[in-house]
Amino acid sequence: MAQYTTDNIRNIALLGHVGSGKTTLLEALLARSGEIPTAGSVDKGTTLTDFDPQEKALGHSLYSSVCSLDFETAHINFLDTPGYPDFIGRALCVLPAADSAAIVINAQAGVEMVTERVMTAAKQRQLCRMIIVNKIDSNELDFQELMTNIQETFGPESLPINLPAENGSRVVDCFFAPDESLTTDFSSVSDAHDALVDQVVEVDEQLMEVYLEQGQALTPDQLHEPFEQALREGHLIPVCFVSAQSGAGIDELLQVFARLMPTPKESNPPLFLKGEGDEAVKVSVEAEPDRHAIAHVFKVTVDPYVGRLGIFRIHQGTISPNTQLYIGNSRKPFKVSHLLKLQGKKTWEVSRGIPGDICAISKVEDIDFDAVLHDSNDEDHYHLKSVDFPPPLYGIAIEPIRRGDEQKLSEALQKLAAEDPSLRIEHRASLNETVMYGMGDMHLNVILERMSNQFNVEVKTHPPSIAYRETISKPAEGHHRHKKQTGGAGQFGEVFLRITPLERGKGFEFENKVVGGAIPSQFIPGVEKGIRQILDSGAIAGFPIQDIKVTVYDGKHHSVDSKEIAFLTAGKKAFLEAVRSAHPVVLEPVVHLKITAPASSLGDITGHLSSSRGMISGSTSLPRNRVSVTALVPMGELEDYQSKLKSMTGGEGLFTMEFSHYDVVPTALQQKLVSQYKHEE
């Protein structure tokens, strides 16, 4: 591979809905650049980036992957991502490594669910954005309607940089060397060129003056810097047309990548912070080779045979074999033994990694997703602004089929969760239950299959218990005196406390208002510990208690018999007494549900939601006779909703859900839950 500098690098994330053709497009680009001899096929399982056996069997991407090509003077790193809604987390995790987000749209389907979500995420990360309309040689396309749909969804700054012609069999350039005599399938070369130039010069007053007042035509070189500025500011989203299958527009797309998309120095600076929470401050990290090395790990893979592979983007400095690197705030560095470049599953060693490049290191067990690697303690406490992943809410409870596999299962889950930021494992000690949360049924099935094939762990599954909570609805007081005499030194502790409800989501507050030494200060932690035990185990139905403030205001002690265990017991029982007097209620998780389905299914969907205690908040008509429905629905009503939605929509319905809030369960359900808990006790 040819040598290159930071000014030659382009880091481009390919994002979009399943079926938009991202992987096929990447194969066409790799073949056209000469990186591979011929383009592989998704159907035949011969593509460079879909190399996992599960991907080959299913015929679509399940994981993000990295590959690169050289075109003219540019070295272009591509981040290929999955498009199924279930794997949105695996797509979003590559955004911190990219300078540009190329959103791929299926010309037949238009703007789809994942298309909107990834475009919004890319905008939040301040990435330069472009749109690639693929499959332009499909039958019965209305390009003008599609372009209108794109602009209505993403804004009028979405402008064609080239146009399809001859029914999508070729593409006509509208920027570099526009030929106004050529006919196109919609609009015209002159209109598209003028709209682009008008949009670009708006960010440069001097250039606008030359363009408007002096009537001078502007060359691509004159427009380059304002073009980059317009990309950085989100003032321009170029739209390119291609057919990955026929090759139409591939040459033009490579030109756009190489000549117009930003280098690491031209893009918006990475969102690095130093410190945590509200005290975190922005810090400057620049793509210069002679500064301290700073890199960010955006993907981790764990293989039972190869070990852990950390894939990272270098944001500053130079990394070479033998470089000493720290992981996060670790005080002990590790030495880079082998620095790797990636081409799908293939790796090879390189002598150095420069700012802007994407590299990997293997067999460093402490590397985790989102870690910052650096070669100086000056960069301790640096971290990149986190990606906003949608919370995984679709859960299944799992347990090993074979007795004695508990440790094996735990180790497999740790490795799988290390790879996947949208997979969450929750161990519920009170219920003796391990729950695996993902983004949907397909996500979890892929995890289970991998657990079996790669880690040799077989599990049985069942629906998880709903994550109910308990709280109180009015203030109350509690008191308990714990006195125990066993012959020698006894136990004595007396506690008076007051509880008050807090706003939803406030959690737990503990306040010590004891005066005069009624309870010596060394015993107050024991009181709080006893209260926290009830917070975890529940008071009326066995669910954790939240949104409550406890104030300990009085008590008594004994100079000989008082000890921490006595006040722990007194605090626990005083708290239980108070909770049971404070009109306790059970809370249930409520999710924000968004459904996309054929318009003909609208009645069935809304009827089912209403019968499931759902509150419909709106519906929107979408292109191609589809509709979007949003609603707030109790999580407990959504068991097996994926199957139910498929049944109602003939397999064409999709949904996403995000946690919204906790709300009080109906009286009948609370009585049932309390009764079950008492029976189990």
N, C-alpha and C positions, 0 to 999 in steps of 0.2 A: 504494500500500500504506500502511496506517495506520501512524502512529508508535507505537513501543513501547519499553519499557525492559527491562533485564536481568530484572526480576521477572516480565515477561510471557513470556519465552522458554522453550520446551521443546525440547530436542535429543534426538531419538528415532531410534535405529538399528533398522530393520526387518530381522530376520535369520531364517533358517530354511532348511530343505531345499528343493531344487527341487520345484516342484509344489505348494508350500504356499499359493501365491496372494498373495505379498507385493505384487507390482506391481499386480495387479488390486485388492487391498485399498486400496492408496494412491490409485488412480484413484477409487475409491468415496468415500474421505475427501475428496479434492480437489473432487469434484463436489458432495458434500453441503455442503461449506463455502462453495460458490460461487466457488472459485478458478478452476475450469474449468466451461464450460457443461454438458458431458456427459462421462461416464466413457469413456476410450478403451479399446481392446481389444488384448490381447497378440497374439491370433491375426491381427488385421488390421494390426498394426504401428502403432497410433495412440496408444500411451500416451505420457505426458509424459516418463517416465524411461528407457524403452527406445528411445532415438532413434538409436542407432548402426545403420548398415545391416546389420552382422552380427547384431545383436540382433533386428532385424526379420525377417531371413531365417530365423533359428533358432527364434524364438518364445520366447526366455527371456533373462533378464538376463545380460550378460557383464561388466559394469562396475558399480561403485557410482556412484550419482548423487544429487544434492541437489535438493530442492524444498521449498517451504514453503506454509503456509496460515495464515489468521487465523480463529480461532473464539472467539466471545465476547471475552474480554480477552487470550487467549493467542495468541502468535505461535509456531507449531510448525514447526521445521525437521526434515524427515525425511531420513534417509539410507537409500536403497533399495539393497539388496545382492544379488548373485547367490547362487544356492542350490546350484549343482552343486559336488560335492566338489572338482573340478578348479580351481574359482575361489575356494576358501576364503580364500586370501591376500588377494584383492581385497575380500572381505567383512570380514575382520578389520581391515583398514587404517583403517576408519572409526571403530573403537571409541574412539580417543583424542578424537574430536570429539563423542562422545555423552555425555549424562548418564544416559540410560535405554536399555536394550536390550529391544525388544519382539520376543520369539521367536514366530514364526508357525508353527502346526502345522496340518497337513491333518487334519481330523477323521476321514477315512477311513483314513489311513496311520498316524496316531499319531506317537510319537516316533521320528525317523529319525536316520541317521548324522550329518548336518550339524547337526541340532537339538541333539544332545548336545555337539558340538564348540563351537558358538558360545555355548551357555549356559555351558560351562566357561570359555571365553575372557572372556565378559562378567563372570563372577564374579571371575576373576583381576584384571580391570581395576577392580574395586570399583564397577561400574555398578549402578544400581538396575535390577531386572529384572521383567518381566511376561511373561505368556504369552497369546497370542491364538489361540484355536482357530477356524480358518476352515472354511468349507464345511459348516456345521452343518445345512444342508438336504439333505445327501446321503442316499441311501437306506440302510436297514439299519444305522444307527449304534447302538452301545451306549455311551451317554455315561458311564454309571457305570464301565464297564470302562476307557474312555479316561481318565477322571479318576484312577482307581486307577493306571493306567500312568504318568501324569504325576507323581503323588505318589511312586510307587516310584522313579522316575528322578531327580526333582529335589527330593524332600523333601516332608514333610507341610506345610511352610510355603506350598506352592502351593495357594491357596484361591480358589474362584470368587467373583467380585465381582458377577457376574450369571449367570443360568441360561437355557438355551434352553427354549422352550415351543412347543407345537403343532407338534411334529416339526421344530423348527428354523426355523419360519417367522417367529418373533419372539423377542425376548429380554426377560427380566424382571429389573429392577434389584433387587439385594440389599443395597445400601449406602446410597445417597443418600436414597431414600424407599421403603423396602421395604414391599410390600403382601402380608401373609402369607396373604391369601385367594386369591391367584393360584396356579394349578397350573403345574407345570414338568415338563420331560421326564425329569428325575431329581432326586433330593434334594428340598429344599423351600426356600422363601425364608427361613423362620425359622431353619432349620439353617445355611444358608449365612451369613446375617447374624450369627448368634451366633458361629460359628466365626471370622469375620473380626474381630469386636470382641474376642473372647477373645485372638486372636493379637496384635492391635495394642496392647491395654492392658498386655500383658506387658512392654513396654519403658518404661512410665510407672507407677511405683508409686503415686503419688498418685491418678492417674486410675483405676487398678485398684481402689483402696480405695473410691472413690466408686461404681464400677460394681458391686463385689461386696458390700460391706457395706451400702451405702445403697440398693442396688437401683435406682439411677437409670438410665434410658435415656440413652445418649450421642448427641449430634447429630454430623453430619459435621464441623461446625466444631470441636467439642471434640476430635474424633479426628484432625484434620488434622496437627498437629505430630507426635504419636506415629506416625501413619501414615507420614510422611516418614522418621522415624527408623527405623521397621521396614524400610522400603525400603532405606535406606542400610546397615543392618546385615545385610541379607539375611535378616531374620527373617520377611519376608512377600514372596511372589511372587504378585501378583494374577493371576487367570485370567479372561479375557474371552471371550465367545462371539460369533461374527459369521458372516455369509455375505456376502462381498464381492459375489457375483453378484446376490443378491436385495436386498441392502441391510439385511437383518435385523441389528440390533445396531450399525450404523454410528453412529447418534446417541449411543447409550450409550458407545461407544468414544471418540468425540470428547470426551464429558463426562469420562471417566476421564483422557484425555491432559491436558485443560485444567485440571481441578480437583485431580487427585491426583498426577500425575507431577511430579518435582521441577524447579524452576528451577535455573539454574546456581549460585545461592547456596545452594540447599537440598540439592544433590547432594553426594556425596563430593568433596573437593578433588582437582584434577588431580595426577598423580604426577610432579611436576617434581623433578629432581635437578640439583645443581651439581657439576661435576667428573666424573672418569671412573673406572670400575672400582670397586675396593674403597674408594677415597677419596671416592667420590661421596656427597653428603649431601642429604637432603630439604630443599627450600626451599618457602616459602609463596608461593603465587600466588593472589590473591583477585580475584573478579569485581567490581572497583571501577573506575569510569570515569576517575578522576582520578590514577591511578597510572601508572607506566611501562607502556608497551604491550608485551604478550607474547602471541604467537600461535604456533600449531603447524600446520605444513603436513601434512595427512593424505592429500592426493591431488595428483598432478601429471598433466596431460595434455599431450601434445606433438602438435601438428597441423602438417603440412608447410606449410600456408598461413597459419594463424592464429598459430602459434608456441606457446610454452610457457605454460600456465595453471596457476598454483599456487592450490589451494583450501585454506583454513585456518580454524581455529576460534580466535577471539579469547578468550583466557583472562583477560586483565587489561588495563586501560587502554582508550584510544579511538584508533582509526586513521581518518585522513581523507586525502583527496587532498592531496598535498604533504608528508605525514608522511615523515620520514627514518627508514628502517628498516635495521637490520643483519641479515644472514643468518648465524646461528650465531656463530662466532668471527671473522667477517670484520671487518677494521678499516675497510673502506670502505663507507659506507651507500649505499642507492639511494633515490630519491624515488618515492613512490607517485603515479603519474600518473592512473590510473583505478581506483577501488575499485568492485568489482562484486558484485552479488547474483546467485544462480543459480536458475533454474526449469527443471530439465532442461537442455536445450542452450541455452535462452534466457538471455541476460545483460543486465543493465541497471546503470547507474551509480547509486551512492548517495553521499550527502554525508558519511557517517560509518559506522564499524562499532563497535559497543559490546561490552562484555564479554558473552561467551556466544554472540555471533552468529557465523554462518558466512558468509564472504566469499571473494573471489578477486581476484587481480591477474594481469595478462597481460604477456607479453613481457619477463619478468625471467629471463634465461637461467641465472642461478646458483642459482635456487630448486630444491631437490630434495625428494623425499619425506622426511618426518620432520624437516625443518629447523625451527628455532625462529627466529621473527622478533621483533625487539625494537628499541626506539628509544633505548636507553641501553647504554653499555658496562658498566654495573653488572650486566647480565644475560648477559655473556659466559660461555660454558661452561655455560649452562643447556641442559638437554635433558629431554624427556619420557621416562618409562620406556618402553622399547621393547616393541612387541607381539611376543609369541612366535609367530612364523610357523613352520608346519611346513616343514622343509627340502625344497626341490624336488629330487627324486631321479629323475624320469622324464626321460631325456635322448635327444636325437637329435643326431648330428653333421651339420653343414650346410656347404655351400660354394656359391658363386655359379655359376649355369649359364653366364652370359656372362663371358668373360674381360675383366678390367679393372673388374669390379664389386666388387672386394674392399673398396675404400674406401667405396663406397656401402653395402655390406652392414654394414660396421663402424659407420657413422653410424646406420643404421636400428636396429641392435641396441642401441646406446647409448640411443636415444630410447625404444625399447620397454621396456628395462630400467628406465629412469627412471620410467616410468608404473606398473610392475608389481613390487611388492616380492617377489613369489613367482616371479619369473623370474630365473634366474641364467645368466650367460654365462661360459664358461670357455674360454680359449685355451691349448691344449696345444702349446707350442712344440716339445717333443721328438717329438711325434707329428704335427706340422703339422696340427692338428685343432681346429676350433671347435665346441664342444658347447653346445647350448642346453638348459638344465634347467628343467622345469616340474612342475606338480602332476599331470599325466596327459596322455593322448593328446589329449583334446579341447582342453585348455589350449594345447598346442603347435600343434595344427592351426589354432586361432583366431589365434595369433601369426603363423604362416606365411601364412595368408590375408591378414591385415592387412599383412604385409610386402610382399606382392605388390600388393594393391589400393591401398594408401596410399603406399607408398614405392617402388613399381615395382622391386622387387628379387625376382628369381626364383632359387630355390635348389634344389639336389638334396640329398637326405637319405639317411643310412644309420645303422644302429645305432652308437652310440659305443663306443669301447674302454672296457672296465671299468676303474674307477679303483683298480687294484691298487696295493699298496705293498710295500716290502721292509723287513725288519728282521733282527736277529740273535737267536740263541737262547742264546749263551753268550759270556763275555768272551774277548778275544783281543788280541794286540799286533801292531803293524805298524811297519816301519822302511823308509826309503828314503833313499839318498844320490843327489842330483842333481848331476852334475858335467858341465860342458860347456865346452870350450875352442875358441874360434873365431879365435885369432890375437891379438886384443887382450885386453881384460878379459873374463873368462869368466863362467860362472854356477856357483855352488856353494851348496848347502843340504842339510842332513841333518836328518831328523826321526825321532824315536821317539815313538810314541803308543800309547795303550791305549783299547780300546773296551769298553763294558759295555751290556747291554740295559736299557731302562727299561720301566716299566709301559705298557700300551696307552694311547694317547692323550696321552702326556707329550711327544711331539715330539722335540726335539733340544736337547742341552746341550753346551756347549763349555767346557772348563776348562784354564787355563794353569798348569802346575805346574813350569815350567822355572825352575831356580835357577842363580845364578852367571853369568848372561849367556851360557849355552851357545847360546841363540838370542836375539839382541837383540830388545828389546820392539817395535821398529818393524817386525820381520818376522813377528810372531805373527799380525797380521790377514791376512797373505798365506797363512799356513798354514790359517787358518780358511776363507778364501775358496776355497782348493783343495778342502777337505773339503766345503764347501757345494755346489760344482759336482757332486761325486759324489752328494750327497744328492738333488739335483734330477734327475740323469740315471740313477741306479741303478747297481748293481754287478753283478747277475747276470741280470736280466730286463728292465732298462730302465725300471723304475718308481721313483718317489721313495722314499727311505729315511726311516723315521721311528722314533721310540721308541728312541733311541740316545744314549749319552753318550760324548764323545770327550775324553780327557785327554792333552794333549801334555806329556811329562815330561822330554824331553832332546833334544839335537841338537848340531849343530856348525855353525859359520859360518867364513867367510874374510873377512879384513879388506878385501880388494879385490874379490873375485869375488862375494861374497854380495849378493843383491838380492831384491826381493819376488817376482819371477817364479820365481826358483829355489826359494824356500820354498813358493810356491803349487804348483809341480810336485811337490816332495818330499812335501808334505802330502797331495796328491791320491793319489799312488801308495802312500804308507804306509797311508793309510786304506783303499784298495782291497785291499791285501794283508791288512789286519786283518779286513775284512768277510768276505773269502773263506775265512778261517780260523775264523770265528765261527759256523759252521753257519747261514748265511743262509737265510731262508725268505721266501716270498711271502705277503702278506696280502690278503684280499679283504673288501670291505665287506659287512656283514650288516645287513639291515633288519628292523624290527619291522613285520610285515604284519598288518592287520586287515581281515577280509573279512566283508561282510554279504550273505547270499544266502538263497534258499528252502531250507527244511530238507531237502527232497528231494534237494538237490545236495550235502549234507554229505559223503557217501561219496566222490564224485568229487573234491571239493575237497581233502579230507584225503589221499586217495590220491595226487593230483598233487603235493601239497606234500611228502609223504614221498619220492616219487621224485625230487624236486628238491633233496634234501639239506636239507629244511626240518625244523625242530623245532617241533611243535605245542605251544603252551603252554596252550591252553584253548579251550573252546567254550561259548557261552551261548545259551539259547533266548530268542527275541524274540517279541513279539506278531505276529499274522497269519501264523503258521507259518513264521517266518523264524529264522535262526540267525546268530550272530556267531562267527567263528573267528579266533584270534590265533596267530601263529607267528613264529619267527625263520628267515629264509631268506637265503641268499647272493644278493647283487644280480645276480651273473652268471647265475643260474637264472631270472630274471624277465623276460627279453627277451620282448616282445610278450605280457606276462601279461594285459593288458587284453582282448585278443582271445581268449585261451585261457579266461579266466574267463567271458566272454560266451558262449562255446561250451558250457561246462559248465553254465551256469545259465539258458540260454535268454534271455540278454540282461538278466537281473534281478540279476546280482551286481555289487556295488560293492566297491572296496577302497581303503585308504589305506596308505601306508608311510612310515616315518620311520627315519632312520639310527640304528642301534643301536651297532655296534662293528665293529672289524676283527678277523678271525680267520685262522688259518693255512689255506691251501688244501690240498686232498688232494695226496699225493705225485705222483700221475700228472699232475695239472693243473700242478703246479710244473715237472715235467720238460718238459712240453709248452711252457710259457711260456719257460723258459730256452732250450730248443732253438730256438724261433722267434726269440728275440733274437739268439742266436749266428749263426743263418742270415742275419738282416737285417744284422748287422755285416759 
